[in-house]
Amino acid sequence: MTRRPHTPQPPTPVDPIPAAPLRPWHIRERCFNIRRHGLDPVEIRAFLHRAADELTTAQAALVAAQEENVRIKNALRAWQSAQSASHRYR
């Protein structure tokens, strides 16, 4: 009896990629199908929690940078206005 070579099937997505930005709780709450010869669920869960923690840190840093950017822009506008006013009356 001849056996046909095994051709791997492409993985089917469990759920589509969300249109909204990925949030830490998306990672923490993500579940995967368990297969007979699958990966260790405890190890997967630990990795997902680590990834969610790093995403939380990155998002907090992004918010801080955006707030700093607004503060610097406002300070620059105020300085430009002050410079403009002082040069107008010479």
Phi and psi in degrees as a GROMACS rama.xvg file:
@    title "Ramachandran Plot"
@    xaxis  label "Phi"
@    yaxis  label "Psi"
@TYPE xy
-95.4731  140.64  THR-2
-103.741  139.836  ARG-3
-77.1821  143.828  ARG-4
-65.1721  143.345  PRO-5
-75.3891  124.206  HIS-6
-108.359  117.993  THR-7
-65.6061  139.555  PRO-8
-87.2575  143.547  GLN-9
-65.759  145.01  PRO-10
-66.1793  141.44  PRO-11
-92.37  133.077  THR-12
-67.4862  137.11  PRO-13
-73.0145  -44.4433  VAL-14
-145.677  150.938  ASP-15
-67.8905  158.386  PRO-16
-66.1889  126.787  ILE-17
-65.8841  146.907  PRO-18
-73.4547  -29.7989  ALA-19
-76.066  159.608  ALA-20
-59.6514  146.995  PRO-21
-68.4032  129.958  LEU-22
-112.516  156.976  ARG-23
-55.1255  -38.5801  PRO-24
-70.3215  -23.1743  TRP-25
-61.7995  -38.9912  HIS-26
-73.5062  -47.0575  ILE-27
-62.2144  -36.2269  ARG-28
-92.8452  0.294026  GLU-29
-67.6728  132.775  ARG-30
-118.772  150.359  CYS-31
-123.101  153.828  PHE-32
-70.11  140.124  ASN-33
-95.5482  127.914  ILE-34
-109.766  165.488  ARG-35
-57.3911  -45.9935  ARG-36
-111.134  42.9983  HIS-37
-82.5625  -172.237  GLY-38
-85.3101  164.205  LEU-39
-71.044  115.972  ASP-40
-60.482  -33.1182  PRO-41
-66.8016  -42.0262  VAL-42
-66.0898  -40.9851  GLU-43
-62.7241  -47.2012  ILE-44
-60.7863  -42.4433  ARG-45
-62.1799  -42.1281  ALA-46
-65.2318  -42.3481  PHE-47
-63.4911  -38.7163  LEU-48
-66.0602  -39.7082  HIS-49
-63.9016  -43.8574  ARG-50
-63.3185  -40.2519  ALA-51
-64.6685  -40.198  ALA-52
-63.2403  -42.1459  ASP-53
-67.2064  -36.9698  GLU-54
-65.5182  -39.6134  LEU-55
-59.7164  -45.4068  THR-56
-62.6048  -44.3421  THR-57
-64.7727  -40.8045  ALA-58
-67.5278  -36.9647  GLN-59
-65.1451  -40.9707  ALA-60
-64.4014  -37.9896  ALA-61
-64.0699  -44.7451  LEU-62
-61.2103  -43.5077  VAL-63
-61.7407  -41.6896  ALA-64
-66.3617  -39.6547  ALA-65
-65.1454  -40.826  GLN-66
-64.3223  -41.3965  GLU-67
-63.4627  -39.176  GLU-68
-61.1793  -43.7295  ASN-69
-63.231  -43.8793  VAL-70
-60.6454  -43.6598  ARG-71
-67.099  -41.6318  ILE-72
-61.6644  -42.553  LYS-73
-64.403  -41.4769  ASN-74
-64.0563  -39.4805  ALA-75
-65.0197  -43.8451  LEU-76
-60.2392  -43.5344  ARG-77
-62.9689  -43.1272  ALA-78
-64.0984  -44.092  TRP-79
-62.0738  -40.6609  GLN-80
-63.6311  -42.4863  SER-81
-64.2866  -41.4697  ALA-82
-65.5405  -41.9031  GLN-83
-63.6822  -42.1798  SER-84
-67.806  -37.5751  ALA-85
-73.6781  -26.6491  SER-86
-87.8089  -14.9074  HIS-87
-72.3301  -31.183  ARG-88
-106.033  32.6  TYR-89
